[in-house]
Amino acid sequence: MSTVRLTMAQALVRYLCNQFTIIDGKKEPLFAGLFGIFGHGNVTCLSEALEAVQDTLPTWRGQNEQSAEEAPVLGARGMRRRQIMISLSSIGPGALNMVTAAGCAHANRIPMLILAGDVFANRRPDPVLQQVEHFGNPTTSVNDAFKAVSRYWDRISHPEQIISSLPQAIATMLDPGDCGPAFIALCQDTQELAFDYPEAFFTPTVHSIPRPRPDRDRVAEAVALIKSAKRPLIISGGGVRYSGAEKAVADFAVKHGVPMAETIAGKGAVTHDHPAHVGPIGVIGSSSANEMAGAADVIIAIGTRLQDFTTGSWTVFDHNAKFVSINAARYDATKHRALAVTGDALETVTELAAALSGWKVDAAWTNRGKAAFKGWNELLDKHQAPTNAAVPSYAHVVGIVNKWAAPNDTMVTASGGLPGETAKGWRIKNPNTYDLEFGFSVMGYEIAGGWGHAMAKKGDGETIVMVGDGAYLMMNSDIYSTVLTGHKMIVVVCDNGGYAVINRLQNFKGTPSFNNLIKDSRVKQPFAVDFAKHAESMGAAARHCESLADLEAALAWAKTTDRTTVISIVTDAFQWVPGDADWDVGVPEVSNRPDVQAARAHHDTIRKKQRIGV
C-alpha cells in the first residue's frame, strides 16, 4: 500500500480539498471555503496546512467566531445544501462562540463542518490555556457542548482517526434525512503528529446528494387519502427548495387544483403571483393561507418539520383534518399522527403526480383559495401604501425595498419584527430569492449571513439584508468583513428604538412595556444610534433616511456603490401587518394585574383550539 507521511492537520486539509460535488452539471469543490479565527489551538498546525492551499480552499477571516459561523449557514442555504462551508476556531471561548451558530444550522437542517481546537490528548501540559477542567471527568472539554447541536460529533485524539471520521461526517452532511452540522474537535497536540496515510484516502471523490424514494405502499396510502379529500392544502417547506422540487410541487398544485401555502423556510419556492399560491401560513403568515388551513380536510405537508410558527401551535387546522407528511427525515415525517411518506420531495411528488393522473379538486375549493389570496393582496396594498405619517411602518419600508429590488436580488433577514413583516409583505419575483432564518431566529445572523449569501450569489444580483436596530447592535462587525473581502451587500437598518416585536408580545400578554424598547429600560437618557456613521467607520458607504422618499433615493444610489452600503431609517414600533395565527407561549396562571388575568383567560381559549398530537 502506497502511503504519504503528513501531519494530521495536513492530511485533514488535503482530504477536504479532494472532495467534489456536481452543481448544475458542473464539478465544483464540495467545500467552497472556510471561515474562521486562528488561536493557539489551531494557528501553529492547522493554519500551516491551510496557508498552503489558500487558492484551492480559501480561508476568510471573520471578526467573531459566532458570526464567522453564521456566514457558512447562509452560504449553504444559498447553495441549497449542494455545497458546504467550514467553520474554524481555536479552543475555549472561541469554540463556544460557535455553539449558537451550530444550533442555527442544526435547527434549520443545514450542512456545515465545524473544526475546533481542543485540549492536549496526552494531557502532559494540563491545564492548558482556556481549558475548562471537569474534576470528575478529565475527558470533557467545552467542545462537548456541541453534542446538543451537532448531527455528527467526534474528537480526534490520534492522527489515524480522521480516516474513518471524515467520510462519516460528509455522509451525514449530505444525507437529506440526517443533514445538519458535523463537529470535529482537533486535539492540538494531535494536529502536529505525523502519520503514514494511505494515498488512496486522498483520491478525488465526487459526491452526490442521495434522493431516497418513498415506500410504494406508503405512496399508495397517500394517493388514497388525497383522493378522498374535498379540501386539500399543500404546505410547501424548506425541503422543497433543498430538493429542487419547486417546479414539481408547483405543477402538481396547478394540475390537481390544490392551493399551496408556504412555510417560513419554504417561502420563495414559487413567485408571489403563482396561480396556486395562497400565501405564507402560520403565526407570521397570511389570513388567506390560515383561512384555507382551517377549512382543509387533508394537509399535504412537503419538506416541513411543522414547527409552531407554521402550525400556529397546532391551532390553525381543523381537529379532524388528516395529514400526509412527505419528508426525507423520518423524524419530521412522523410528527402529529401524519401518514408518514419518507422520501425525497422531488421523487415523492413525481410519483404522487403520476398516481393521481386525472384527479382534480372541485373548482370551488381552488377558487376559494384564489379569492382569499386576492383579499390578502388587497390588505397588503393597503398597509404598504405610503402615507404622510412622520414615522413609516415596517410595511412601508418592506414595500418600497421589495418594489425597488430587481428579480434576481435576494432578501435576507432573521430576527425581530422583520421576519413577520417580510414573510407577509415581501412579494417574490423570482424563485429562491428570499432567505429568512427563523428556524432558530438568531439575532445578529442577518449581516453575517448576508456575507455568506453574497459569496454564494457570486454577483448574480444584490444581497439585500434587512435588519432591526436591536439585531444590528448585537452583531454587525461583518460589515467590515465584507468591505475587506469585496462581497457587497445592501443593508437596510430599521430603527424602531429597541426590541419592538417582543415589546408587542409583552403588552399583548398583559405586561407593561419593560426592558425591551430603549425608552422603557434602565437608562440615564435614551438616544438614537447613528447607524450610518457607525457603518461608515467600518468602511461601508452609508446614508440615513428621514422619509420614504429619501429611502427610495438611497436605494437607487446603493445600486451604484462599489462596496457594502448601509441605509438606516426610523420605523414605527407599534404598527404591524395583521394575518397572524395564534401562538402558544407561557402566560402567568396567577397575577395581580388585571391585564395579565385577561390575557391568561384569552390564552386558555387558544389552548382549547389546539390539535392534540405528538
C-alpha positions in Angstrom: 0.0 0.0 0.0 1.4 3.4 -1.0 1.5 5.9 1.8 2.3 9.6 2.3 3.6 11.0 5.6 1.7 14.0 6.7 0.7 15.7 10.0 -2.9 15.1 10.9 -3.7 18.7 10.1 -2.1 18.5 6.7 -4.0 15.2 6.0 -7.3 16.7 7.0 -6.9 19.7 4.7 -5.7 17.5 1.8 -8.7 15.3 2.2 -11.1 18.2 2.2 -9.6 19.7 -0.9 -10.2 16.4 -2.8 -14.0 16.3 -2.2 -16.2 17.5 -5.0 -19.9 17.8 -5.9 -21.9 18.4 -9.0 -23.8 21.7 -9.2 -26.0 22.4 -12.3 -24.0 19.8 -14.2 -20.6 21.3 -13.3 -18.0 19.7 -11.0 -17.3 22.0 -8.0 -15.5 21.8 -4.7 -17.7 20.2 -2.1 -16.1 22.6 0.5 -16.3 26.1 -1.0 -14.3 27.8 1.7 -13.5 28.3 5.3 -14.5 31.0 7.8 -12.5 31.2 11.0 -10.3 32.9 13.5 -7.0 31.4 14.5 -5.8 31.0 18.1 -3.2 29.0 19.9 -5.3 25.8 19.5 -5.0 25.8 15.7 -2.7 28.5 14.4 0.6 26.5 14.6 -0.6 23.4 12.8 -3.9 23.9 11.0 -3.1 27.3 9.7 0.2 25.9 8.3 -1.8 23.4 6.3 -4.4 25.9 5.2 -1.9 28.5 4.1 -0.5 26.1 1.6 -3.9 25.6 -0.2 -5.4 29.0 0.2 -6.1 29.3 -3.5 -7.9 25.9 -3.5 -9.7 26.2 -0.2 -9.9 29.9 0.6 -9.8 31.0 4.3 -11.9 34.0 5.2 -11.1 35.9 8.4 -14.1 36.8 10.5 -14.4 39.3 13.3 -16.2 37.0 15.8 -16.5 33.2 15.8 -20.3 33.2 16.0 -20.7 35.5 13.0 -18.0 33.7 11.1 -20.1 30.6 11.5 -23.4 32.2 10.7 -21.9 33.2 7.3 -21.4 29.5 6.3 -25.0 28.7 7.4 -26.5 31.1 4.8 -23.8 30.2 2.3 -25.0 26.6 2.4 -28.7 27.8 2.3 -27.9 30.0 -0.7 -26.4 27.0 -2.4 -29.5 24.9 -1.3 -27.3 22.5 0.6 -25.4 21.4 -2.5 -22.1 22.9 -1.2 -20.7 23.1 2.3 -18.8 25.7 4.1 -16.3 25.1 7.0 -16.1 27.0 10.3 -12.9 27.1 12.3 -12.0 28.2 15.8 -9.4 27.7 18.5 -10.3 26.2 21.9 -12.2 27.6 24.8 -14.2 30.8 24.3 -13.5 30.8 20.5 -15.2 27.4 20.2 -18.1 28.2 22.5 -18.8 31.3 20.4 -19.8 28.9 17.6 -22.4 27.0 19.6 -25.2 29.4 18.7 -24.4 29.2 15.0 -24.3 25.4 15.3 -27.7 25.4 16.8 -28.9 27.6 13.9 -27.6 25.0 11.4 -29.0 22.1 13.4 -32.5 23.6 13.7 -32.6 24.5 10.0 -31.1 21.2 8.8 -28.1 22.9 7.2 -24.9 21.1 6.5 -21.7 22.7 7.9 -18.4 21.3 9.0 -17.1 22.8 12.3 -13.5 22.3 13.2 -12.5 23.4 16.7 -9.2 23.1 18.5 -9.2 21.0 21.7 -7.1 20.3 24.7 -4.0 18.1 24.7 -4.7 14.4 24.1 -1.6 13.4 26.1 -2.6 15.8 29.0 1.0 16.5 29.7 0.7 20.3 30.0 -2.8 20.3 31.5 -4.5 22.6 32.2 -3.7 24.4 29.0 -4.7 28.0 28.3 -8.5 28.3 28.0 -9.1 24.7 29.2 -12.2 24.3 31.4 -11.5 21.5 33.7 -14.1 19.0 34.9 -12.8 17.5 38.1 -14.8 14.2 37.8 -14.2 13.7 34.1 -10.9 14.9 32.6 -12.1 13.8 29.1 -14.7 16.6 29.0 -13.9 19.9 27.3 -16.0 22.9 26.2 -16.4 21.1 22.8 -18.7 18.6 24.5 -21.3 21.5 24.4 -21.6 20.9 20.7 -23.1 17.4 21.2 -26.5 19.0 21.6 -26.3 20.9 18.4 -24.5 18.5 16.0 -25.7 15.7 13.8 -22.2 14.2 13.9 -19.7 14.7 16.7 -16.1 13.4 17.1 -12.9 14.2 18.9 -9.6 13.4 17.1 -7.0 12.2 19.6 -4.9 10.1 17.2 -4.0 11.1 13.7 -5.3 7.8 12.1 -8.9 8.6 13.4 -9.6 11.1 10.6 -9.6 8.2 8.1 -12.8 6.9 9.5 -14.2 10.1 10.9 -14.2 12.4 7.8 -16.2 10.2 5.5 -18.8 9.7 8.2 -19.0 13.5 8.7 -19.5 14.1 5.0 -22.1 11.3 4.7 -24.1 12.9 7.5 -23.9 16.4 6.0 -25.1 15.1 2.6 -27.8 12.9 3.8 -31.1 14.8 3.3 -32.6 12.9 6.3 -29.7 13.5 8.8 -28.5 16.8 7.3 -27.0 19.2 9.8 -23.7 20.3 11.3 -20.8 17.9 11.7 -18.4 18.8 14.5 -14.9 17.6 14.9 -12.7 18.5 17.8 -9.0 18.5 17.0 -6.7 17.9 20.0 -3.9 20.5 19.5 -1.1 18.1 20.1 -2.7 15.5 17.7 -2.7 18.2 14.9 1.1 18.1 14.9 1.6 14.3 14.8 2.8 12.7 11.6 1.3 9.5 10.2 1.7 7.4 7.1 -1.6 7.9 5.5 -2.8 5.7 2.6 -2.6 7.7 -0.6 -6.0 6.2 -1.5 -7.5 8.2 1.3 -6.9 11.3 -0.8 -8.4 10.0 -4.1 -10.5 12.8 -5.5 -14.2 11.9 -4.8 -17.3 13.3 -6.4 -20.3 13.2 -4.1 -23.9 13.4 -5.0 -26.8 14.1 -2.6 -29.0 10.9 -2.4 -32.7 11.0 -3.4 -34.3 8.4 -1.2 -37.5 7.1 -2.9 -40.6 6.6 -0.8 -42.1 3.2 0.1 -44.6 2.1 -2.6 -47.2 1.1 -0.1 -47.0 4.5 1.7 -47.3 6.2 -1.6 -50.4 4.2 -2.4 -51.9 5.1 1.0 -51.1 8.7 0.4 -52.8 8.6 -3.0 -55.9 7.1 -1.5 -56.1 9.7 1.3 -55.5 12.6 -1.1 -58.2 11.3 -3.5 -60.7 11.2 -0.6 -60.0 14.9 0.1 -62.6 17.6 -0.7 -60.5 20.5 0.5 -56.7 19.6 0.3 -54.0 22.0 1.0 -50.3 21.8 0.2 -47.8 23.2 2.8 -44.5 23.7 0.9 -41.5 23.7 3.3 -37.7 24.3 3.0 -37.2 20.7 1.9 -39.0 21.5 -1.3 -36.3 24.1 -2.1 -33.4 21.9 -1.0 -34.7 19.0 -3.1 -35.0 21.2 -6.2 -38.7 20.2 -6.2 -40.1 23.7 -6.6 -41.4 23.3 -10.2 -42.7 19.7 -9.5 -44.7 20.9 -6.4 -46.0 24.0 -8.2 -47.0 22.0 -11.3 -48.7 19.4 -9.0 -50.7 22.1 -7.3 -51.9 23.6 -10.6 -52.6 20.3 -12.3 -54.7 19.0 -9.4 -56.2 22.3 -8.3 -54.7 22.2 -4.8 -54.0 25.5 -3.1 -50.4 25.9 -2.0 -49.2 27.7 1.2 -45.6 28.2 2.2 -43.7 27.9 5.4 -41.0 30.4 6.5 -38.2 28.2 5.1 -40.3 27.3 2.1 -41.2 30.9 1.0 -39.7 31.6 -2.4 -40.3 28.2 -3.9 -42.8 30.0 -6.2 -43.3 33.6 -7.2 -45.9 35.6 -5.3 -48.4 35.6 -8.1 -48.2 31.9 -8.9 -51.7 30.6 -9.7 -51.8 28.0 -6.9 -50.1 30.3 -4.2 -52.3 31.3 -1.3 -49.6 32.9 0.9 -47.4 32.2 3.9 -49.0 30.1 6.7 -48.9 30.4 10.5 -48.0 32.8 13.2 -46.3 35.2 10.8 -48.5 34.1 7.9 -51.3 35.5 5.8 -55.0 35.5 6.6 -55.5 33.7 3.3 -53.3 30.7 4.0 -54.6 30.4 7.6 -58.2 30.5 6.4 -57.5 27.7 3.9 -55.7 25.7 6.6 -58.6 26.0 9.0 -61.0 24.7 6.3 -58.8 22.0 4.8 -59.6 18.3 5.3 -56.3 16.9 4.1 -52.9 18.6 4.6 -50.1 17.6 2.2 -47.0 18.8 4.1 -43.9 18.6 1.9 -40.4 19.2 3.3 -41.5 20.8 6.5 -40.9 20.0 10.2 -44.2 21.6 11.1 -42.8 23.9 13.8 -45.1 26.0 15.9 -44.9 29.1 13.7 -46.2 27.1 10.8 -49.0 25.4 12.7 -50.0 28.3 15.0 -49.0 26.0 17.8 -51.4 23.5 16.2 -54.4 25.9 16.3 -54.8 26.6 12.5 -56.1 23.2 11.5 -59.4 21.5 11.9 -59.2 18.8 14.6 -60.5 16.2 12.0 -58.0 17.2 9.3 -55.7 14.4 8.2 -52.0 14.8 7.3 -49.8 13.4 4.6 -46.2 14.3 5.6 -43.6 14.0 2.9 -40.1 14.4 4.2 -36.6 12.9 3.7 -36.2 12.8 7.5 -38.3 10.0 9.1 -38.5 12.0 12.4 -40.1 15.0 10.7 -42.4 12.9 8.6 -43.8 11.0 11.5 -45.0 14.0 13.6 -48.5 14.6 14.7 -50.3 11.4 13.6 -49.4 12.1 10.0 -49.3 9.4 7.3 -45.5 9.5 7.0 -44.1 9.2 3.5 -40.4 9.2 4.0 -38.5 10.2 0.8 -37.1 12.9 -1.3 -39.6 15.7 -2.1 -38.9 15.6 -5.9 -39.1 11.8 -6.2 -42.2 11.5 -4.0 -44.2 14.3 -5.6 -43.3 12.9 -9.0 -44.6 9.5 -8.0 -47.8 11.0 -6.4 -48.5 13.1 -9.6 -48.3 10.0 -11.8 -50.6 8.0 -9.5 -53.1 10.9 -9.3 -53.3 11.4 -13.0 -56.8 12.6 -13.9 -57.8 13.5 -10.4 -58.6 17.1 -9.6 -60.1 19.0 -6.7 -63.5 20.7 -7.2 -63.0 24.1 -8.7 -65.0 25.7 -5.9 -62.2 24.9 -3.4 -59.4 26.1 -5.8 -61.4 29.4 -6.4 -61.8 29.9 -2.7 -58.0 29.9 -2.4 -57.7 32.5 -5.2 -60.4 34.7 -3.6 -58.7 34.5 -0.2 -55.4 35.4 -1.7 -56.9 38.3 -3.6 -58.2 39.7 -0.3 -54.8 39.2 1.3 -53.1 41.2 -1.5 -55.6 44.0 -1.1 -54.8 44.1 2.6 -51.0 44.2 1.8 -51.6 47.0 -0.7 -53.4 49.0 2.0 -50.7 48.6 4.6 -47.8 49.2 2.2 -49.3 52.3 0.6 -47.1 55.3 1.6 -48.7 57.8 3.9 -47.8 61.2 5.4 -47.1 59.7 8.8 -44.0 61.2 10.4 -42.6 57.7 11.1 -43.1 55.0 8.5 -44.1 51.4 9.4 -42.2 48.3 8.7 -44.8 47.6 6.0 -44.0 50.8 4.2 -40.2 50.1 4.3 -40.6 46.5 3.2 -43.0 47.5 0.4 -40.6 50.1 -1.0 -37.5 47.9 -0.8 -39.4 45.0 -2.4 -40.7 47.2 -5.2 -37.2 48.5 -5.9 -35.5 45.1 -5.7 -34.6 43.5 -9.1 -35.9 40.0 -9.8 -32.5 38.3 -9.0 -31.8 40.3 -5.8 -32.1 38.2 -2.7 -33.6 39.5 0.6 -32.0 38.1 3.9 -33.4 38.6 7.4 -33.7 36.6 10.6 -35.0 38.1 13.8 -37.2 40.7 15.5 -40.2 42.2 13.7 -38.8 41.9 10.1 -39.4 38.1 9.8 -43.1 38.6 10.1 -43.3 41.8 8.0 -41.2 40.3 5.2 -42.8 36.8 5.3 -46.1 38.6 4.9 -45.2 41.5 2.7 -42.2 40.5 0.5 -43.6 39.5 -2.8 -41.3 37.0 -4.5 -40.4 38.0 -8.1 -38.1 35.0 -8.8 -37.9 31.7 -7.0 -35.2 31.3 -4.4 -34.6 35.0 -3.8 -35.8 35.2 -0.2 -34.0 33.8 2.8 -35.5 34.1 6.3 -33.6 32.2 9.0 -36.4 31.6 11.5 -35.8 28.0 12.5 -33.5 29.3 15.2 -34.1 33.1 14.7 -30.6 34.1 15.6 -30.3 37.8 16.5 -27.3 39.1 14.6 -27.4 36.4 11.9 -28.6 38.9 9.3 -25.3 40.7 8.4 -23.0 37.7 8.9 -25.5 35.5 6.9 -25.7 38.2 4.2 -21.9 37.9 3.8 -22.2 34.2 3.2 -25.1 34.7 0.8 -23.2 37.4 -1.1 -20.4 34.8 -1.6 -22.9 32.2 -2.8 -24.6 34.6 -5.3 -21.2 35.3 -6.9 -22.5 38.7 -8.2 -25.8 37.4 -9.6 -28.0 40.2 -8.2 -27.7 42.1 -5.0 -27.9 40.7 -1.5 -30.3 42.9 0.5 -30.1 42.5 4.3 -33.0 43.8 6.3 -32.2 44.1 10.0 -33.6 45.8 13.0 -31.6 48.1 15.3 -31.5 45.5 18.1 -30.1 42.8 15.9 -27.7 45.3 14.3 -26.3 46.3 17.7 -25.9 42.6 18.7 -23.7 41.7 15.7 -22.5 44.0 13.0 -18.8 43.6 12.6 -19.0 41.6 9.4 -19.9 44.8 7.6 -16.2 45.4 8.0 -15.5 41.8 6.7 -17.5 42.4 3.5 -15.7 45.6 2.8 -12.4 43.8 3.3 -13.3 40.9 1.0 -15.3 42.8 -1.6 -18.6 40.9 -1.1 -21.1 43.8 -1.4 -24.4 43.8 0.5 -27.1 46.5 0.8 -28.1 46.6 4.5 -31.3 48.4 5.4 -31.5 49.1 9.1 -35.0 49.7 10.5 -34.6 51.6 13.8 -37.6 51.3 16.0 -35.9 52.0 19.3 -35.3 48.5 20.7 -36.8 45.1 20.7 -40.2 46.2 19.4 -41.8 42.9 18.4 -41.0 41.4 21.8 -42.5 44.5 23.4 -45.6 43.8 21.3 -45.8 40.3 22.7 -45.1 41.5 26.3 -48.0 44.0 26.0 -50.3 41.5 24.3 -50.0 39.1 27.2 -50.7 41.8 29.8 -47.3 43.2 31.0 -46.5 46.9 30.6 -43.5 47.8 28.4 -40.4 46.8 30.3 -36.7 46.4 29.3 -37.5 45.9 25.5 -37.7 49.4 24.0 -34.7 51.6 25.0 -37.0 54.2 26.5 -38.5 51.6 28.8 -35.2 50.2 30.0 -32.9 51.3 32.9 -31.0 54.1 31.0 -30.0 57.5 32.0 -31.1 59.1 28.8 -32.4 57.4 25.6 -30.6 58.4 22.5 -30.5 57.2 18.9 -27.5 55.5 17.4 -26.3 57.0 14.1 -26.1 53.7 12.2 -24.9 55.4 9.1 -21.9 56.9 10.8 -21.2 53.6 12.6 -21.2 51.7 9.3 -19.0 54.3 7.6 -16.5 53.8 10.4 -16.2 50.2 9.2 -15.6 51.3 5.6 -19.1 51.0 4.2 -21.0 53.5 2.2 -23.9 54.8 4.2 -26.9 57.1 4.4 -29.6 57.9 6.9 -33.1 58.5 5.6 -35.6 60.9 7.0 -38.5 59.8 4.8 -39.8 57.2 2.4 -38.8 59.5 -0.4 -35.3 59.5 1.0 -35.3 55.7 1.2 -36.2 55.4 -2.5 -33.4 57.7 -3.4 -31.0 55.9 -1.2 -31.8 52.6 -2.7 -31.2 53.9 -6.2 -27.9 55.3 -5.0 -27.0 51.9 -3.3 -27.1 50.2 -6.7 -24.2 52.4 -7.9 -21.8 51.9 -5.0 -18.8 49.6 -5.2 -19.0 48.2 -1.6 -21.3 47.2 1.2 -23.8 50.0 1.6 -25.9 50.7 4.8 -29.2 52.6 4.8 -30.9 53.5 8.0 -34.4 54.7 8.6 -36.5 55.2 11.7 -39.6 53.0 11.8 -42.7 52.7 13.9 -42.5 50.3 16.9 -46.3 49.7 17.1 -47.7 49.2 13.6 -47.8 45.6 12.2 -49.5 43.9 9.3 -52.3 41.6 10.6 -52.9 38.0 9.5 -51.3 36.1 12.3 -52.4 32.8 13.7 -52.4 32.0 17.4 -49.2 31.2 19.2 -48.8 29.3 22.5 -46.4 30.9 25.0 -46.4 30.9 28.7 -48.8 33.3 30.4 -48.8 33.6 34.2 -51.5 31.5 35.7 -51.7 33.8 38.8 -51.1 37.6 38.7 -52.4 40.7 40.5 -52.5 42.5 37.1 -56.0 42.6 35.5 -54.4 42.8 32.1 -52.4 39.6 32.7 -55.6 37.9 34.1 -57.5 38.9 30.9 -54.6 37.7 28.8 -54.5 34.4 30.6 -58.2 33.9 30.1 -57.8 34.6 26.4 -54.8 32.3 26.2 -56.9 29.5 27.7 -59.2 29.8 24.7 -56.2 29.4 22.4 -55.2 26.2 24.1 -58.6 24.8 23.7 -58.3 25.1 20.0 -55.1 23.1 19.8 -55.0 19.9 17.9 -53.6 17.2 20.3 -50.7 15.1 18.9 -47.0 14.4 19.1 
